């Protein structure tokens, strides 16, 4: 594995990618809880406090989806496996066309390796 591919995997494992159409309300919902430390019965513990001014259904739904993906094994699915699934569902060609469209704008095809 090249250093570039290894770095890409590390970086992507620590970030979420979101569709462009998500609005500010969605992201405010993701930030609706803050991790804090408090003392309970003489012991320090970490708790998450909800901001009462912000709805947190988006955060809850995202956490449930991540948990379900872990249980189903989807979080361990390789890019090659995802491409095979896309190919079986007939989704790979639309992705390739989208990559070509982006390439015309950025001079680089993101889907060359599919």
Buried (B, 14 or more C-beta within 10 A) or exposed (E): EEEEEEEEEEEEEEEEEEEEEEEEEBEBBBEBBEEEEEEEEEEEEEEEEEEEEBBBEBBEEBEEEEEEEEEEEEEEEEEEEBBEEBEEEEEBEEBBEEBEEBBEEEEEBBBEEB
